[in-house]
Amino acid sequence: MKKTLCIVLGVVISNFIRAQGITPNGQITGALASFVNQNGAIGTSGLSKNGGLSYGTGLSFDGTDDYVSVPSGVYFNGDLTIECWVYPRSFTNWERIIDFGNGAGSNNVLLAYTDGGSGYPAFYVEGAQFDATQPIKLNQWTHLAATLSGTTATIYINGIASGTATFSTPPVNVTRNNCYIGKSNWGDANANAIFDELRIWNTSKTQTEIQNSMSRELVGNEAGLVAYYNFNQGVPFANNAGVTSLTDKTSNAYNSTLTNFALTGNISNWVNGAPITYDGTTSASASSSAYAIKQAYPSSADGLYWIKNPNINGGAPFQIYADMTTDGGGWTLIMTNNLSSGWDGTNAILRNETSPSINSNYSIISYADYIKKSASGFQYMIDATTRGDWGGIWTANSAYSFVSTSNGNTNITLNTKFGTWIYCDDGIEARMPYYTSGAQGIITTSSDPNSNWWGTLIASSGWSPAPYINCSGNPHPGIIWYWVR
């Protein structure tokens, strides 16, 4: 009976897996294929080149009537580069990435990901055109770039040159009024693909320059960048009915209009983006937190990283210090206190925020709510005197804020204790540190921040650098660190 049941279960599971788009040989097909990068790693939030999570968004065109209308502009008048990540679902007659001109055959500059239905990318400038020397693949992310340097035109596929040609006529310096993403000026087929990271430059990028930046987001202020669409406006596969604009990240503000998009579901909507790197090693590759970086790039070491959040610093990338080793890593430093002087009720939650330091006074406590991995169930860490001592790792079991002014945030669990201290009135108490801007203990675990205010991380005066653990023998710890994950 057990053998028969196992056989039946095996058939059921096999059929279920096939229905989900996985063949008996483990190949990914159908809808699931859109979550698989070129190295075979899977994720629902997009993926980086090495299979780590990324957080970008792309725009899915349905191949019927979807397109993006771009404002009138000159855009091209000499050397140029057009680059974009493309995930084609079909090769129909001349499906475009862009077609900027004044009608059919009038000042057109266009990049198509297929010449006719061949799958060979094609580049066209003012009547001259040529194809790449190799086709791209369906249902797979590919980076395409086309450059014009003087009279030499080149197409690059995934950063490698795939054919050159001589274009005797450079693009005319005129305003182009019929500018489209995913649509033709001739009435050819609309794009049936996902696009991400579309960039237009007034310089001819070298192969090395293309390779160095193709897998990273840009800031938007790079020299020679005319228009930059990172396609990060919508939420993948959600109802995005109100997100009808495509934002140009450059100061030129060529913000564009989505036309005929359903903006809901898996097609004709904002979806998962291209395999972009978010390892935090540069401002252009900023991630969302140290935790996100560690999940995507497990070999990340302790040190400075770049992160960004729309609620912090106007959305611009900023640096943090990360502990990537303690208890699995992924900790963002939100406070260092090594000197009691200078702290007050205002700067306790934001001080020297552009100079993250593990040795000097620093605080981004006011940012911590945007960096923690979840509303509740996030973790915080405190250590003092030396790293990994006189503190511990806690989980907040409720949706507590790092700038809460309540001393009632006691639904916490001590996961790991550093050292031999004990909870007591003259030391760390069993509550998440809270913010009391007018008290002696400004960031404290004490139930009374003005009377018995031991267990304090930042004080308004005195101590070295704050009254910490008296009952267990470390009243002057010398330095205290505070972390979030």
Sequence and secondary structure as in RCSB ss.txt:
>XXXX:A:sequence
MKKTLCIVLGVVISNFIRAQGITPNGQITGALASFVNQNGAIGTSGLSKNGGLSYGTGLSFDGTDDYVSVPSGVY
FNGDLTIECWVYPRSFTNWERIIDFGNGAGSNNVLLAYTDGGSGYPAFYVEGAQFDATQPIKLNQWTHLAATLSG
TTATIYINGIASGTATFSTPPVNVTRNNCYIGKSNWGDANANAIFDELRIWNTSKTQTEIQNSMSRELVGNEAGL
VAYYNFNQGVPFANNAGVTSLTDKTSNAYNSTLTNFALTGNISNWVNGAPITYDGTTSASASSSAYAIKQAYPSS
ADGLYWIKNPNINGGAPFQIYADMTTDGGGWTLIMTNNLSSGWDGTNAILRNETSPSINSNYSIISYADYIKKSA
SGFQYMIDATTRGDWGGIWTANSAYSFVSTSNGNTNITLNTKFGTWIYCDDGIEARMPYYTSGAQGIITTSSDPN
SNWWGTLIASSGWSPAPYINCSGNPHPGIIWYWVR
>XXXX:A:secstr
 HHHHHHHHHHHHHHHHHHTTB TTS B GGGGGGB TT  B SS B TTS B   EEEE  SSS EEEE  B  
 SSSEEEEEEEEES   TT EEEEEESSTTSS EEEES STTS   EEEETTEEEE SS   TTS EEEEEEEET
TEEEEEETTEEEEEEE SS   SS B EEEES  SS      EEEEEEEEESS   HHHHHHHTTB   S  TTE
EEEE   SS TTS  TT  EE   STT   EEEES   SSSSSSEEE    B  SSSGGG BS HHHHHHH TT 
 SEEEEE BTTBGGG  EEEEEE SGGG  EEEEEEE  STT  TTTTSSBSTTS  SSS EE GGGHHHHSSSS
SS EEEEEESSTT SEEEEEE S   TT   S    EEEEEEESS    TTS  SS  EE TTSSEEEE  S TT
SS  SEEEESS SSSS  BTTTTBS  S EEEEE 
